């Protein structure tokens, strides 16, 4: 059931006339976890936040879909990198739908250019209070989580399987 109060935008990236917005599924009622606003929309009402790349790509019961995006990054080559932790409703009753994945999307068309499945060597708790920075090098991913308040840096190395 749709719950407008549960939609909490947490991250944003700009690409040309579009703003890409992350709305994590912390609670039930969030219809999509990645959206886009056309900044050229001249509607007299609030701009329309639409699911990106599509409704189907954000559908909760579709295992191939985005489940719970927590971060995104637009690189200099116009690739939209999206981190999906695969666990929904983290503030209520966490539900594991899929393992964590990184998507590389075309910001114009929404086409998936690359999907990286992340396997963890050890159990890992990903805190939404941390900051994620991803680097892909020769089938390895390094995520740097840092906590500015504690001045802590944690580097986590993953093996990845690439699908293109």
C-alpha positions in Angstrom: 0.0 0.0 0.0 1.3 3.4 -1.0 2.5 5.5 2.0 3.6 9.0 1.0 5.1 9.7 4.5 7.5 6.8 4.0 9.1 8.2 0.9 12.4 9.8 2.0 14.7 11.2 -0.7 18.3 10.6 0.5 20.6 11.1 -2.5 20.6 13.1 -5.8 22.7 13.4 -8.9 22.1 15.8 -11.8 22.5 14.9 -15.5 21.6 17.5 -18.1 18.0 18.4 -17.4 17.3 15.5 -15.1 17.6 15.0 -11.4 18.0 11.4 -10.3 16.6 10.8 -6.8 17.2 7.8 -4.4 14.2 6.9 -2.3 15.3 3.9 -0.2 12.7 1.3 0.9 13.3 1.7 4.6 9.6 1.1 5.2 6.6 -0.4 3.4 4.7 1.9 0.9 7.6 3.3 -1.2 6.5 2.6 -4.8 10.0 2.9 -6.4 13.6 3.3 -5.1 15.1 5.2 -7.9 13.4 8.1 -9.6 13.9 10.9 -12.1 12.6 14.5 -12.3 12.7 16.4 -15.6 13.9 19.9 -14.5 12.4 21.4 -17.7 8.9 20.4 -16.6 6.9 23.7 -16.7 4.0 22.3 -14.8 2.3 24.8 -12.4 2.3 22.0 -9.9 5.1 20.1 -8.2 7.5 18.4 -10.7 6.7 14.8 -11.4 9.0 12.2 -9.8 8.8 9.2 -12.1 10.4 5.7 -11.5 13.7 5.3 -13.3 14.3 3.4 -15.6 10.7 2.2 -15.4 8.0 0.9 -13.1 8.9 -2.7 -14.0 12.6 -2.1 -13.1 11.4 -0.9 -9.6 8.7 -3.5 -8.9 9.2 -5.1 -5.5 8.4 -8.7 -6.5 10.6 -8.7 -9.6 13.9 -10.3 -8.5 15.7 -8.6 -11.4 14.4 -5.2 -10.4 16.0 -2.6 -8.1 15.0 -3.5 -4.6 16.5 -0.9 -2.2 18.9 1.7 -3.8 21.0 3.5 -1.1 23.5 5.4 -3.3 24.2 6.6 -6.8 27.0 8.3 -8.6 27.2 9.9 -12.0 30.8 9.6 -13.4 32.6 11.7 -16.0 31.7 9.2 -18.8 27.9 9.8 -18.2 27.4 6.4 -16.5 24.9 6.3 -13.6 26.3 3.9 -10.9 23.6 2.6 -8.5 24.2 0.6 -5.3 21.2 -1.7 -4.5 21.6 -3.5 -1.1 18.8 -6.0 -1.9 17.3 -5.8 1.5 13.9 -4.0 1.8 12.1 -2.5 4.8 15.2 -2.1 6.9 13.5 0.0 9.5 10.6 -2.4 10.0 11.0 -6.1 9.3 14.1 -6.5 7.0 13.4 -8.7 4.0 16.2 -10.0 1.9 15.0 -10.1 -1.7 18.3 -10.3 -3.6 22.0 -10.0 -2.8 23.7 -6.6 -3.1 24.3 -5.4 -6.6 25.8 -2.5 -8.5 24.2 -1.3 -11.7 25.6 0.9 -14.4 22.8 2.6 -16.1 22.6 4.9 -19.1 21.1 8.1 -17.7 19.3 8.9 -21.0 17.6 5.6 -21.8 17.8 3.7 -18.5 19.4 0.7 -20.3 21.5 -1.5 -17.9 25.0 -1.4 -19.3 26.5 -3.5 -16.5 25.2 -5.5 -13.5 27.6 -6.6 -10.8 26.6 -9.1 -8.3 28.5 -8.8 -5.0 29.4 -11.8 -2.9 30.6 -11.2 0.6 33.5 -13.2 2.0 32.3 -12.5 5.5 29.1 -11.2 7.0 28.8 -7.5 6.6 26.3 -5.0 8.0 25.9 -2.1 5.7 24.9 1.0 7.7 22.9 3.7 5.9 24.8 6.3 7.9 28.0 5.5 6.1 29.1 6.9 2.8 29.7 4.5 -0.1 32.4 5.0 -2.7 32.9 2.3 -5.3 35.8 1.5 -7.5 35.7 -1.3 -10.1 39.1 -2.7 -11.1 39.6 -6.1 -12.8 36.5 -7.9 -11.4 37.0 -6.6 -7.9 35.0 -3.9 -6.1 36.4 -1.8 -3.3 33.8 0.0 -1.2 35.0 2.6 1.2 32.8 3.3 4.1 33.7 6.2 6.3 32.3 7.8 9.3 33.3 11.5 9.5 32.3 11.8 13.2 34.6 8.9 14.2 37.2 9.5 11.5 37.1 5.8 10.7 37.8 4.3 7.3 36.8 0.8 6.4 37.8 -0.8 3.1 35.9 -3.9 2.0 37.0 -6.0 -0.9 34.5 -8.1 -2.9 34.7 -10.6 -5.7 32.3 -9.7 -8.4 30.6 -11.5 -11.3 30.0 -9.3 -14.3 26.9 -9.6 -16.5 26.8 -7.2 -19.5 
